Amino acid sequence: MSTSSESNPAIALPASRSGFRWRLISSVVLWTVMLAVVFWLPPTALYVFMNIVLATATWEFYRICEIRGLRVYKVWGTIGTVALISGSWFVFGMERYRRPTDFPALAYEFDILILVVFALGVFLRQFPQRDNPQAITTMAVTLLGLIYVAWLGNFITRVNFSSVHGRYLVMYLVVVTKFTDIGAYLVGSSLGRHKMIPRISPKKTWEGTAGGLLFALIASMLMVWGMPETLGASGLNMKHAVVLGLVLGAAAIVGDLAESLIKREAGVKDSGTILPGHGGALDLVDSLLFTAPLLYVYLRLFVG
C-alpha cells in the first residue's frame, strides 16, 4: 500500500501547514526589515539593502542558468549589479541636492556608461580563453542577468529619488506588489479551478490572477487614501491609485510568471533557500523587477 502524500491527503496536510507557517514567519520578518530600512534606519540602509538583495538575486539567476547547463560569468555579473546600483544611487542623490530639476540626466548617462563598460568586459573576458563552445550564449546570458535583475531592479532607486517623499513611494510599490502575490495565493488556493499557463506555472489560475488584481487595487486605494500628506503630496490621487493598482498588479503577475518560466526551463522549484517558505532573493523580487520600472515611468509621465 502506498503511503505517499498523493494517495493519503492526511499526510500532505501537515506539510502544507508547515510550508504556510514558514511562509508567514518569513513574511513577518521581511516586512519588519523593510519597515526598518525605509522608515527607521538612515537613508543609506536602503542602498545597502538593495545591493545585498539584488546582488544575491543576480547570483541566483546565474546559478539557475548553470543548472540549465549554460556557462556564465557570475562574478562579473554580480560586480556589474553592485556598480549599477551604487552609481545610480550616488549620482541621483548628489544631483538631487545640487540641481533638482536636472538630476535624472546624469543618472541616465551613468547607467549607459556602466552598461557599456560591462558589455565590453563580457567580450574582453572571451579573449584569453582557449576554448568556449558557448561563447555567444555565455555573453548573452551574462548580459541578460544584468538587464533582467540589476537594471530593472535599480528603478527602485529612481522611485526613491523621484520625490521628497520617495521612501513612501517605495513602500507603496512594495505593498501593492506584495498584496498582488498575497491575493493571488489566497484566492487561487481556495477558489482556483481554471489553470492559467500550466506549461509555465501549474499552480497559477485565472481565479488567482483576478484575486491578485483585486488585492492590488484595494491596497493601492487604501494607501493613497490613508497617506495624503506623503503619497498625496507626491501627486497621487484616487484616479492614479485605481490605474496604478491595476497596472502594477498586472505587472506583478507577469513578473512572477517570467521567473517561473526561467525556473521551469532549468527544472528548479526555487531560486534559493535563504528564505523559508519563499525561496531565494530572486523569488522575493521577481514581481518588483517589473512593477518598479512601470511605477517610475508612470510618475514621470502622468504625475510629474
N, C-alpha and C positions, 0 to 999 in steps of 0.2 A: 504494500500500500504506500502510495506517495505521500510524503509529509511536506511537500513544498508549499510555499506561500500561495501559489496559484491554485492548488487543489484544496487548500484549507484557509479560508479567509480569516479565521480566528487567529492564525499565526501572523498574517500580514498586518493586522490591526495595530499591535504594539509597535512594530517598526514604523508604521505611518505616524503614530502619535509621537514616537521618539524623534522622527525627522521633523515634524512640525514644531516640537518643543525646542530643538536646536535652532530651527529657523527663527522662532520667536526670540530666543535668547540672543542670537546674533543680531537680529534687527534692533533690539533694545540697546545693545552695546554700540552698534553703528550709529543709531540716532543720537545717543549721548555724545559720542565722539564728534559727530557732525555739529551738534549744537555748541559744543565747547569750542570747536575750531572757528565757527562762524561768528559767535557772539561773545565768548568769554576770553579767548586767548588773543594774543597780539595778531595783527594782520598777517605777519609772516607765517603764522601757523597754517593758514590755508595754502600758502605756497609750498611749505614742506609737505603737507598732507597730499596735495595734488601730485607732487613729484614722486612720493612713495607709492601712491596708488596707481598712477598711470605708468610709471616705470615698471612696476610689478605686472601690470596688465599687459604691457608690451612684451615683456619676457614670457608671459604665459601664452600670448599669441604665437610667438616664435616656437615655443615648446610644442604647441599643438601642431604646427607645421612640420616640426621634426618628427613627431609621431606619425604624421602622414607620409614621411619619407622624403621630405624636402630639406635641402640644405639652406641655412640662413645664417646671417651674421648677427647673432643675438646681442653680443656686447656692443657692437657698433650701433645697432638699432636702439638699444637702451640708452646709450650715451646721447644719441640724437634726440630722444624723448626728453631727457633732462635739459639739454641745451635749448630745445624749442620752448619748453615751459619757462625756464629761467629767463631766457632772453625776452620773451613777451611780457613776463611779469614785471621785470625791472624797467623795461622801456615804457610800457604802459604807465606804470607808477611814476616814473621820472617825468614823462611828458605831461601827465595829468596835472602835476603841480606847477609845471613851468608854463605851458601854453595849453590850457584846457580845450580850446577849440580845434587844435591841430594834432593832439596826441595820437590818434589812430594811425596817421600816415606812416610815421616812423616804425610803429609796431608791425604794420603790414610789410614794409620793406625788410625789417629784420627777419620776419618769418620766411620771406623769399630767400634771404641770404642763408639762413640755416638749412633750408631745404636744398638749395643749390650745393652747398658745401657737403651735405650729407649724400646727395646723389653722386657727386664727384668721388667722394670717399668710397662709395659702394663699387664704382667702376675701377678705381685705383686698387681696391682690395683684390681684384681679379688678376692683376698683372704679375705678382710674384708667384702665383700658384702654377704648379707644373701641369696639373690636370684637374678640371672640374667639368664633368659632362653635363652639369645642371647650371651652367653659368648664368644663362638668361633667367631661369627660374629663381635662382638664388637672389639675383639682383631685384627681380620683380617682387618677390615675396618680402624681402627686407624693406623695400620702399613701401610696400602695402602696409606693413606693420606701423611704420611711422605715420603714414597718412591716416589710416583707419583708427588707430588708438591715440597717438600723440597729437596730431594736428586737429582732429575733430574734438578730442577731449580738452584741448587747450582753449576752446571757445568759452569754457568756464571762466578763464582769466579775463576774457573780453567782457563777459557779463558782469563780472565783479567790478571792473573799472568803467562800466558804461554809465554809472550814476553814482552820486554821493551815497546813495542807499544800495550800492551794488551788492553788499553782503546779504541783504534781504531778498534781492533778486535771485541770488544763488540759492538761498533757502527755498524760495518759491519754485525754482527749477527742480530742485531735488524732491520736494514734497509732491508736486504734480506728477513727476516721472515715476516716483516710487508708489504713489497711490494708484497709478495705472497698473503696475505689477500686482499690487495687492488686490485690486478689483478683479483683474483677470484671473488671479489664482482662486479667490473665494468663489466667484460666480462660476468659473469654469469647473472647479472641483465639485460643486454642488448641483449645478444645473446643466453643465456641458453635455451635449449629445451629438452635435454635428462637428466633425473634425474639420479643422481649417486647412492646414497643409501637412498631412501626416507624413509625407516624404521628408520633410524638414524637421517638424516637431510633432510627434504623435499625440502629445497631450493637449496641444492648443486646439481650442474650439471656437466657433463663431459666437457662442454664448459668452465665453470668457472674454473675447475681444470686445463685445458690447459692454460687458461689465467693467472692463478696464477703461473704456472711453467715458462711461458714466461716472466712475470714481474720479477720473482726471478732471472732468468738468466740474464736479461738486467741489473738489479740493481747490481748483483754481478760483472759483467764485467765492468760496468761503475765505480764502486767504486775501483776495483783493478787497472783499467787504470788511474783513476784520483788521486790516492793516492800512488804513487810509493815509496815515502820516508817513509811511515809508513806501509801500508799493504804489499808493495813490499819488504821492509826491513824485514818484518816478515816472508818472504818466499813465499808469494802468487804471482803467475804469472797468465797469462791468461788461461793456461790449468787448473790450480786449480780453477780459477774463474768459468769456464764452469762446471766443475764437481760439485763444491760446490753449484752453482746456482741451478742445477737440484736436487741434493741430499737434500739440505736444503729446497727447495721449496716443494719437495715431503713430507719431514718430517713435515713441517708446516701444510700441508693439513691433514696429518694423525693425528697430534696433535689436530687440530680443530675438526676433526671427533670424536676423543677419548673423548673430553669433551662433545660434542653433545650427545654421547652415554650415558654418565653419567647423563646429564641433562634430556634426554629423559626418562630414567629409573625412575627418580624422578618426572617427569611431570612439570619441571620448564623451563622457557624461558632463563633467565639469572642467573648467579651465584650470582649477587648482583645488587645494584642500585647506587653505588658510582660514576659511570662514565656514564653520559647521552649519549646515543647513542651506548655505548659499553657494559654496564652491570657492572660486578664486576671485581675484581682483577684477578680472575681465568680466566675470559673471555679475559683479557688483555694478560696473559702469557701462555695460553694453548698451542700455537704453539711453543713458546720458550722452553717449557719443553722437546720437542723432538729435536729441532734444536741445542740447546746448547750442549748436550752431543755428538751429531754427529760431530759438528764443532771441539770440543776439541779432540775427537778421531782421526779425520782426520788430525788435526795439529800435533798430536803426532806421527802418523804412517807414514804420507806421506810428511809432511813439515819439521818437526824436530824443 
